[in-house]
Amino acid sequence: MPPLPSLTLYCTLAPLLSIPSCAIPGALELELDRIVAAGCYIGVEAQVSQILACGIPRFASALRARSLRLLGKIYSSGGAAASPYAAGLPPSASGILHPPPGESVEAHLAVWRAQLHELTRSAELRPLLAGVNSQAGHDSWHIVEGGARARAWLSAALAEGAAEGVPVFHETHRGRLLSTPWAAVEAVRSFPTLQLLADLSHYPAACEAAPGEALLERALAELTPACHHVHARVGHAEGPQVADPRLAAHEADVAGHLRWWLAIGSAAAAAGRTELSMCPEFLPPPYCPRDARGEAVADFQEVNEYMAGWLQREWVAAGGALTRRG
């Protein structure tokens, strides 16, 4: 068995930099300086909406100055937080608004393609771009019309990504095309080139099953070789985010997710890949539970900092290396 690939950590900008704050002078730069100061992150995950709100020249310049890579995030539908066209931001050349969930494949593909092109066809962003995270489609497509919409979407999206020459990682997420492990297994069987963004925290909630449940484990074992990027958040049978991974009450769920992530690393090594990227992605409410006063029970930034250090220690203990800045 080859050693684990080098662990490459990314920091998510999504909860750190709101759309309104993107336009504030120095706000982006301050967050990037904090990320660099942490010492463990190689790059950032950022939504196209955030990049456009900051302005592409400014965003690219700020990343270049700090030697940070970029994983861009695109959506095929969603509200203002996801959409660069529904948040009062400068639209892409297409100017197409996001469709509501469940609309036609063509409507989803149009806005998805426009965001993809913002990333891949920018002379400033393209050299920084390590890949694209795609949260797209709708879970109903596996059922309606005998699954024809799901197949049409995957065929078109894979062709679009291949034409741009940048890795596109399709996220396992509730409500989206890959909302359950069974849907993802079917997709990987039908489209062997499909590269997954493994946000496995959604699957215990979607299946109402804890790590170790036989059907869930069987499906994840089949998906593991297709996983190319990981969102390192821990879910449980009743939700996509445990209250705090440091609590003893969540020990079994944390151990189960770590086992899944290490298996992804082993599969990547067996395939000859030398790096595996992960992003600690604990989020504020509504992902994080609230206490009786309505406040988050844990600070998501503090938890993500903990997760980054913990992941590095566990990875090295399992025989893996760490990707260093520089």
C-alpha positions as CSV (number, residue, x, y, z in Angstrom):
1,M,0.0,0.0,0.0
2,P,1.6,3.4,-1.1
3,P,1.8,6.1,1.6
4,L,-1.0,8.6,1.8
5,P,-0.8,11.6,-0.6
6,S,0.3,15.0,0.8
7,L,-2.6,16.7,2.6
8,T,-3.3,20.1,1.1
9,L,-5.6,22.3,3.2
10,Y,-7.8,25.1,1.9
11,C,-9.7,27.7,4.0
12,T,-13.3,28.5,3.1
13,L,-14.0,32.2,2.6
14,A,-17.8,31.7,2.4
15,P,-18.7,32.4,6.1
16,L,-15.7,34.8,6.6
17,L,-16.4,37.4,4.0
18,S,-20.0,38.4,3.4
19,I,-21.1,39.8,0.1
20,P,-21.5,43.4,1.5
21,S,-18.1,43.2,3.2
22,C,-16.4,42.3,0.0
23,A,-16.6,45.9,-1.2
24,I,-15.1,47.3,2.1
25,P,-11.5,48.4,1.4
26,G,-9.1,46.0,3.2
27,A,-11.7,43.4,4.3
28,L,-10.6,40.8,1.8
29,E,-6.9,41.5,2.4
30,L,-7.4,41.2,6.2
31,E,-9.1,37.8,6.0
32,L,-6.4,36.5,3.6
33,D,-3.7,37.7,6.0
34,R,-5.3,35.8,8.8
35,I,-5.5,32.7,6.6
36,V,-1.8,33.0,5.8
37,A,-0.9,33.6,9.5
38,A,-2.5,30.3,10.4
39,G,0.4,28.7,8.6
40,C,-1.4,25.6,7.3
41,Y,-3.5,26.7,4.4
42,I,-2.3,26.5,0.8
43,G,-5.3,28.2,-0.7
44,V,-8.9,29.4,-0.3
45,E,-12.3,28.3,-1.5
46,A,-14.3,31.2,-2.7
47,Q,-17.7,31.6,-4.4
48,V,-17.9,33.4,-7.7
49,S,-20.3,35.8,-6.0
50,Q,-17.5,36.8,-3.6
51,I,-14.9,37.1,-6.3
52,L,-17.2,39.4,-8.4
53,A,-18.1,41.5,-5.3
54,C,-14.4,42.0,-4.6
55,G,-13.6,42.6,-8.2
56,I,-11.6,40.1,-10.2
57,P,-8.4,42.2,-10.5
58,R,-8.4,42.9,-6.7
59,F,-9.2,39.3,-5.8
60,A,-6.5,37.8,-8.0
61,S,-3.9,40.4,-7.0
62,A,-4.6,39.7,-3.3
63,L,-4.1,35.9,-3.8
64,R,-1.0,36.3,-5.9
65,A,0.6,38.6,-3.3
66,R,0.1,35.8,-0.7
67,S,0.9,32.8,-2.9
68,L,-2.5,31.3,-2.3
69,R,-4.2,28.9,-4.7
70,L,-7.9,29.2,-5.6
71,L,-10.8,26.7,-5.5
72,G,-13.7,28.5,-7.1
73,K,-17.2,27.5,-6.1
74,I,-20.1,27.6,-8.6
75,Y,-23.9,26.8,-8.2
76,S,-26.6,26.1,-10.7
77,S,-29.4,27.5,-8.5
78,G,-29.7,29.3,-5.2
79,G,-30.3,32.5,-3.4
80,A,-28.3,35.7,-3.2
81,A,-25.5,34.0,-1.2
82,A,-24.9,31.5,-4.0
83,S,-25.7,33.6,-7.0
84,P,-23.6,36.3,-8.6
85,Y,-26.7,37.4,-10.5
86,A,-29.2,37.6,-7.7
87,A,-27.2,39.6,-5.3
88,G,-27.0,42.9,-7.1
89,L,-23.5,42.1,-8.4
90,P,-22.0,42.7,-11.8
91,P,-23.4,39.9,-13.9
92,S,-21.4,37.7,-16.2
93,A,-21.6,38.3,-20.0
94,S,-24.7,36.0,-20.1
95,G,-26.6,38.1,-17.5
96,I,-28.7,35.0,-16.7
97,L,-30.6,34.8,-13.4
98,H,-30.6,31.7,-11.3
99,P,-33.5,29.3,-11.8
100,P,-35.4,28.1,-8.8
101,P,-34.7,24.5,-7.7
102,G,-36.1,21.8,-9.9
103,E,-36.3,23.8,-13.1
104,S,-35.0,22.5,-16.4
105,V,-31.5,21.1,-17.0
106,E,-31.0,23.9,-19.6
107,A,-31.8,26.6,-17.1
108,H,-29.4,25.2,-14.5
109,L,-26.7,24.6,-17.0
110,A,-26.8,28.2,-18.3
111,V,-26.1,29.8,-14.9
112,W,-23.6,27.1,-14.0
113,R,-21.7,27.6,-17.3
114,A,-21.6,31.4,-16.9
115,Q,-20.0,31.0,-13.4
116,L,-17.6,28.4,-14.7
117,H,-16.5,30.7,-17.4
118,E,-15.9,33.6,-14.9
119,L,-13.2,31.4,-13.4
120,T,-11.7,29.6,-16.3
121,R,-11.7,32.4,-18.9
122,S,-10.2,35.1,-16.7
123,A,-6.6,35.7,-17.5
124,E,-6.1,36.9,-13.9
125,L,-7.9,34.0,-12.1
126,R,-6.9,31.1,-14.3
127,P,-3.3,30.8,-13.2
128,L,-4.4,30.6,-9.6
129,L,-7.2,28.1,-10.2
130,A,-6.5,24.6,-8.8
131,G,-10.1,23.4,-9.4
132,V,-13.8,24.2,-9.3
133,N,-16.3,23.1,-6.7
134,S,-19.7,22.5,-8.2
135,Q,-22.9,22.4,-6.1
136,A,-25.5,21.8,-8.7
137,G,-28.6,20.1,-10.0
138,H,-31.6,18.9,-8.1
139,D,-32.3,15.7,-6.3
140,S,-35.6,15.2,-8.0
141,W,-33.9,14.7,-11.3
142,H,-33.1,11.1,-10.4
143,I,-36.8,10.3,-10.3
144,V,-38.5,12.5,-12.8
145,E,-38.6,11.2,-16.4
146,G,-36.8,8.0,-15.4
147,G,-33.7,9.8,-14.4
148,A,-33.2,11.4,-17.8
149,R,-32.6,14.8,-16.3
150,A,-29.9,13.5,-14.1
151,R,-28.1,11.8,-17.0
152,A,-28.5,14.9,-19.2
153,W,-27.1,17.2,-16.5
154,L,-24.1,15.0,-15.8
155,S,-23.3,14.5,-19.5
156,A,-23.4,18.2,-20.2
157,A,-21.5,19.3,-17.1
158,L,-18.7,16.8,-17.6
159,A,-18.4,17.9,-21.2
160,E,-18.3,21.6,-20.2
161,G,-15.7,20.9,-17.5
162,A,-13.5,18.9,-19.9
163,A,-13.6,21.6,-22.5
164,E,-12.4,24.2,-20.0
165,G,-9.4,22.0,-19.0
166,V,-9.8,22.6,-15.2
167,P,-10.8,19.9,-12.7
168,V,-14.5,20.2,-11.6
169,F,-15.4,18.5,-8.4
170,H,-19.1,17.7,-8.0
171,E,-20.3,18.1,-4.5
172,T,-22.3,15.5,-2.5
173,H,-24.9,17.8,-0.9
174,R,-28.5,17.5,0.3
175,G,-31.0,18.8,-2.2
176,R,-28.6,18.6,-5.1
177,L,-28.1,15.9,-7.7
178,L,-25.8,13.9,-5.5
179,S,-28.0,14.2,-2.4
180,T,-27.7,10.6,-1.4
181,P,-25.0,8.0,-1.6
182,W,-27.3,5.8,-3.8
183,A,-27.6,8.7,-6.3
184,A,-23.9,9.3,-6.2
185,V,-23.1,5.6,-6.8
186,E,-25.5,5.5,-9.8
187,A,-23.8,8.6,-11.2
188,V,-20.3,7.3,-10.8
189,R,-21.2,4.0,-12.4
190,S,-22.8,5.7,-15.3
191,F,-20.0,8.4,-15.7
192,P,-16.6,6.9,-14.7
193,T,-14.8,10.3,-15.2
194,L,-17.0,12.0,-12.6
195,Q,-14.8,13.6,-9.8
196,L,-16.6,14.1,-6.5
197,L,-16.2,16.7,-3.8
198,A,-16.8,14.5,-0.8
199,D,-18.9,16.5,1.7
200,L,-19.8,13.3,3.4
201,S,-21.3,15.1,6.4
202,H,-24.6,15.2,4.4
203,Y,-25.0,11.5,4.0
204,P,-25.6,10.4,7.6
205,A,-28.3,13.0,7.7
206,A,-29.8,12.1,4.3
207,C,-29.8,8.4,5.3
208,E,-30.5,8.9,9.0
209,A,-27.6,6.5,9.6
210,A,-24.5,6.7,11.7
211,P,-21.0,5.7,10.4
212,G,-20.8,2.0,10.4
213,E,-24.3,1.3,9.0
214,A,-23.8,-1.4,6.4
215,L,-25.6,0.1,3.4
216,L,-24.0,3.5,3.9
217,E,-20.6,1.9,4.3
218,R,-21.0,-0.2,1.2
219,A,-22.0,2.8,-0.9
220,L,-19.2,5.0,0.4
221,A,-16.6,2.3,-0.3
222,E,-17.7,2.4,-4.0
223,L,-17.6,6.2,-4.1
224,T,-14.2,6.6,-2.4
225,P,-12.0,6.2,-5.6
226,A,-14.0,9.0,-7.2
227,C,-13.4,11.5,-4.4
228,H,-10.9,14.2,-5.3
229,H,-11.6,17.0,-2.7
230,V,-13.0,16.8,0.8
231,H,-15.1,19.1,2.9
232,A,-14.0,18.1,6.4
233,R,-17.1,18.7,8.4
234,V,-18.6,16.0,10.6
235,G,-22.3,15.2,10.3
236,H,-24.6,12.9,12.2
237,A,-27.8,10.9,11.7
238,E,-30.0,14.0,12.4
239,G,-28.0,16.8,10.8
240,P,-25.0,17.8,8.6
241,Q,-23.0,19.3,11.4
242,V,-22.3,18.1,14.9
243,A,-22.5,20.8,17.6
244,D,-18.8,20.7,18.3
245,P,-16.4,17.9,17.1
246,R,-14.3,18.4,20.3
247,L,-17.1,17.0,22.5
248,A,-16.9,13.4,23.7
249,A,-20.6,13.0,22.7
250,H,-19.6,13.2,19.0
251,E,-16.5,10.9,19.3
252,A,-18.1,8.1,17.2
253,D,-19.2,10.4,14.4
254,V,-15.8,12.1,14.3
255,A,-14.0,8.7,14.2
256,G,-16.3,7.5,11.4
257,H,-15.7,10.5,9.2
258,L,-11.9,10.3,9.8
259,R,-12.0,6.7,8.7
260,W,-13.8,7.7,5.5
261,W,-11.3,10.6,4.8
262,L,-8.3,8.3,5.3
263,A,-9.9,5.8,2.9
264,I,-10.2,8.5,0.3
265,G,-6.5,9.3,0.9
266,S,-5.6,5.6,0.4
267,A,-7.6,5.4,-2.8
268,A,-6.0,8.6,-4.1
269,A,-2.5,7.2,-3.4
270,A,-3.4,3.9,-5.1
271,A,-4.4,5.9,-8.2
272,G,-1.0,7.7,-8.2
273,R,-2.2,11.0,-7.0
274,T,0.4,12.9,-4.9
275,E,-1.9,15.4,-3.2
276,L,-5.4,15.3,-1.6
277,S,-7.1,18.6,-0.8
278,M,-9.4,19.1,2.2
279,C,-11.2,22.1,3.5
280,P,-12.4,22.3,7.2
281,E,-16.0,23.5,6.6
282,F,-17.8,23.9,9.9
283,L,-20.3,26.7,9.4
284,P,-22.2,29.2,11.6
285,P,-26.0,28.8,12.1
286,P,-28.2,27.4,10.7
287,Y,-25.6,24.6,10.2
288,C,-24.3,25.1,13.8
289,P,-27.0,24.4,16.4
290,R,-28.1,27.3,18.6
291,D,-28.4,27.4,22.4
292,A,-31.5,28.6,24.3
293,R,-30.6,32.2,23.7
294,G,-30.4,31.6,20.0
295,E,-26.6,31.9,19.8
296,A,-24.3,29.4,18.1
297,V,-23.1,26.7,20.5
298,A,-19.6,26.9,19.1
299,D,-17.5,29.4,17.2
300,F,-17.1,28.1,13.7
301,Q,-13.7,29.8,13.1
302,E,-12.3,28.3,16.3
303,V,-13.7,24.9,15.3
304,N,-12.2,25.1,11.8
305,E,-8.8,26.1,13.3
306,Y,-9.0,23.1,15.6
307,M,-10.0,20.8,12.7
308,A,-7.1,22.0,10.5
309,G,-4.5,21.1,13.2
310,W,-6.3,17.9,14.1
311,L,-6.4,16.8,10.5
312,Q,-2.7,17.4,10.1
313,R,-1.8,15.4,13.2
314,E,-4.1,12.5,12.2
315,W,-2.8,12.5,8.6
316,V,0.8,12.4,9.7
317,A,0.0,9.7,12.3
318,A,-1.4,7.6,9.4
319,G,1.8,7.9,7.4
320,G,0.9,10.9,5.2
321,A,2.8,14.1,4.4
322,L,1.7,17.7,4.6
323,T,1.8,20.2,1.7
324,R,3.7,23.2,2.9
325,R,3.4,26.8,1.7
326,G,6.1,28.1,-0.6
